[in-house]
Amino acid sequence: MIPGFEALVEERIKKAQKNGAFDNLDGTSKPLNFEDQHVPQEFRLAHKILKNSGFLPPEVELTKKITQTERLLEAAMIDSPERLKIQKKLNYLFVKLNTMRGDRSCSSMMTDAYRNNIMKKIS
């Protein structure tokens, strides 16, 4: 920065604060939104533009689908054919998410569900 420029800017900001220029700004007394903190600084503007246009990264869309499917599973009746179908879909979504992230291992929940299904078919 230009020498002395910072002092000039700081002085003008303090003067504006004193005169109440910042008193009625949008978002005053509201909590700050830190949802973009996981995004590296150099990608934040692009992330904000995409978000404002309604675009979500595939991993985020998939995570939303997983959450919706988990809610459906909670609401489904135990031992119903629909519950099994929902569980299969959930397992598929988890595998897809893990593949996107580069994790080739399955979660313990999927492993347990798979083992239980195998045991049912064998017995």
C-alpha positions as a Markdown table, in Angstrom:
| # | Residue | x | y | z |
|---|---|---|---|---|
| 1 | Met | 0.0 | 0.0 | 0.0 |
| 2 | Ile | 1.0 | 3.6 | -0.5 |
| 3 | Pro | 2.7 | 5.0 | 2.7 |
| 4 | Gly | 0.2 | 7.1 | 4.7 |
| 5 | Phe | -2.7 | 5.8 | 2.7 |
| 6 | Glu | -3.7 | 3.3 | 5.4 |
| 7 | Ala | -3.7 | 6.1 | 8.0 |
| 8 | Leu | -5.9 | 8.2 | 5.8 |
| 9 | Val | -8.4 | 5.3 | 5.2 |
| 10 | Glu | -8.4 | 4.4 | 8.9 |
| 11 | Glu | -9.1 | 8.1 | 9.8 |
| 12 | Arg | -12.0 | 8.3 | 7.3 |
| 13 | Ile | -13.5 | 5.0 | 8.7 |
| 14 | Lys | -13.3 | 6.3 | 12.3 |
| 15 | Lys | -14.9 | 9.6 | 11.2 |
| 16 | Ala | -17.7 | 7.8 | 9.4 |
| 17 | Gln | -18.3 | 5.6 | 12.5 |
| 18 | Lys | -18.5 | 8.6 | 14.7 |
| 19 | Asn | -21.0 | 10.2 | 12.3 |
| 20 | Gly | -23.2 | 7.1 | 12.3 |
| 21 | Ala | -22.6 | 6.1 | 8.7 |
| 22 | Phe | -22.5 | 2.4 | 9.7 |
| 23 | Asp | -25.4 | 2.4 | 12.1 |
| 24 | Asn | -28.2 | 1.2 | 9.7 |
| 25 | Leu | -26.3 | -1.2 | 7.4 |
| 26 | Asp | -28.0 | -4.5 | 6.2 |
| 27 | Gly | -27.2 | -7.3 | 8.6 |
| 28 | Thr | -26.6 | -5.1 | 11.6 |
| 29 | Ser | -27.2 | -7.1 | 14.8 |
| 30 | Lys | -27.5 | -10.4 | 12.8 |
| 31 | Pro | -25.2 | -13.3 | 13.2 |
| 32 | Leu | -22.4 | -13.6 | 10.7 |
| 33 | Asn | -22.6 | -16.4 | 8.1 |
| 34 | Phe | -19.5 | -18.5 | 8.0 |
| 35 | Glu | -20.7 | -21.2 | 5.7 |
| 36 | Asp | -18.1 | -20.4 | 3.0 |
| 37 | Gln | -15.1 | -20.7 | 5.4 |
| 38 | His | -14.3 | -24.2 | 4.2 |
| 39 | Val | -13.8 | -22.7 | 0.7 |
| 40 | Pro | -10.2 | -21.5 | 0.0 |
| 41 | Gln | -9.9 | -17.7 | -0.2 |
| 42 | Glu | -9.1 | -17.8 | -4.0 |
| 43 | Phe | -12.3 | -19.7 | -4.8 |
| 44 | Arg | -14.8 | -17.8 | -2.6 |
| 45 | Leu | -16.0 | -15.3 | -5.2 |
| 46 | Ala | -16.5 | -18.1 | -7.7 |
| 47 | His | -18.3 | -20.2 | -5.1 |
| 48 | Lys | -20.5 | -17.3 | -4.2 |
| 49 | Ile | -21.5 | -16.7 | -7.8 |
| 50 | Leu | -22.3 | -20.3 | -8.4 |
| 51 | Lys | -24.3 | -20.5 | -5.1 |
| 52 | Asn | -26.3 | -17.4 | -5.9 |
| 53 | Ser | -27.1 | -18.8 | -9.3 |
| 54 | Gly | -28.5 | -22.0 | -7.7 |
| 55 | Phe | -25.6 | -24.3 | -8.6 |
| 56 | Leu | -24.3 | -26.7 | -6.0 |
| 57 | Pro | -21.1 | -28.8 | -6.3 |
| 58 | Pro | -22.0 | -32.5 | -7.0 |
| 59 | Glu | -20.7 | -33.6 | -3.6 |
| 60 | Val | -23.0 | -31.1 | -1.8 |
| 61 | Glu | -26.0 | -32.2 | -3.9 |
| 62 | Leu | -25.2 | -35.8 | -3.1 |
| 63 | Thr | -25.0 | -35.0 | 0.6 |
| 64 | Lys | -28.4 | -33.4 | 0.4 |
| 65 | Lys | -29.8 | -36.5 | -1.3 |
| 66 | Ile | -28.3 | -38.6 | 1.5 |
| 67 | Thr | -30.0 | -36.5 | 4.1 |
| 68 | Gln | -33.4 | -36.7 | 2.4 |
| 69 | Thr | -33.0 | -40.5 | 2.0 |
| 70 | Glu | -32.1 | -40.9 | 5.6 |
| 71 | Arg | -35.3 | -39.1 | 6.6 |
| 72 | Leu | -37.3 | -41.3 | 4.3 |
| 73 | Leu | -35.7 | -44.3 | 5.9 |
| 74 | Glu | -36.6 | -43.1 | 9.4 |
| 75 | Ala | -40.2 | -42.7 | 8.3 |
| 76 | Ala | -40.5 | -46.0 | 6.5 |
| 77 | Met | -42.1 | -49.0 | 8.3 |
| 78 | Ile | -39.8 | -51.6 | 9.7 |
| 79 | Asp | -39.5 | -54.7 | 7.5 |
| 80 | Ser | -41.4 | -53.2 | 4.6 |
| 81 | Pro | -40.3 | -53.7 | 1.0 |
| 82 | Glu | -40.1 | -49.9 | 0.6 |
| 83 | Arg | -37.7 | -49.6 | 3.6 |
| 84 | Leu | -35.4 | -52.2 | 1.9 |
| 85 | Lys | -35.5 | -50.2 | -1.3 |
| 86 | Ile | -34.7 | -46.9 | 0.5 |
| 87 | Gln | -31.8 | -48.6 | 2.4 |
| 88 | Lys | -30.4 | -49.8 | -1.0 |
| 89 | Lys | -30.6 | -46.3 | -2.4 |
| 90 | Leu | -28.9 | -44.9 | 0.7 |
| 91 | Asn | -26.1 | -47.5 | 0.5 |
| 92 | Tyr | -25.7 | -46.6 | -3.2 |
| 93 | Leu | -25.5 | -42.8 | -2.4 |
| 94 | Phe | -22.9 | -43.4 | 0.3 |
| 95 | Val | -20.7 | -45.5 | -2.0 |
| 96 | Lys | -21.1 | -42.8 | -4.7 |
| 97 | Leu | -20.1 | -40.1 | -2.2 |
| 98 | Asn | -17.1 | -42.1 | -0.9 |
| 99 | Thr | -16.0 | -42.6 | -4.5 |
| 100 | Met | -16.2 | -38.9 | -5.2 |
| 101 | Arg | -14.1 | -38.2 | -2.2 |
| 102 | Gly | -11.6 | -40.8 | -3.2 |
| 103 | Asp | -12.4 | -43.1 | -0.3 |
| 104 | Arg | -12.9 | -46.7 | -1.6 |
| 105 | Ser | -13.9 | -48.2 | 1.7 |
| 106 | Cys | -17.5 | -48.6 | 2.8 |
| 107 | Ser | -18.9 | -47.2 | 6.0 |
| 108 | Ser | -19.7 | -49.5 | 8.8 |
| 109 | Met | -23.4 | -48.9 | 8.4 |
| 110 | Met | -23.3 | -50.1 | 4.8 |
| 111 | Thr | -21.2 | -53.1 | 5.7 |
| 112 | Asp | -23.6 | -54.0 | 8.5 |
| 113 | Ala | -26.6 | -53.6 | 6.2 |
| 114 | Tyr | -24.9 | -55.7 | 3.5 |
| 115 | Arg | -24.0 | -58.4 | 6.0 |
| 116 | Asn | -27.6 | -58.5 | 7.4 |
| 117 | Asn | -29.1 | -58.8 | 3.9 |
| 118 | Ile | -26.7 | -61.6 | 3.0 |
| 119 | Met | -27.6 | -63.4 | 6.3 |
| 120 | Lys | -31.3 | -63.1 | 5.5 |
| 121 | Lys | -30.8 | -64.5 | 2.1 |
| 122 | Ile | -28.7 | -67.4 | 3.4 |
| 123 | Ser | -31.1 | -68.4 | 6.2 |
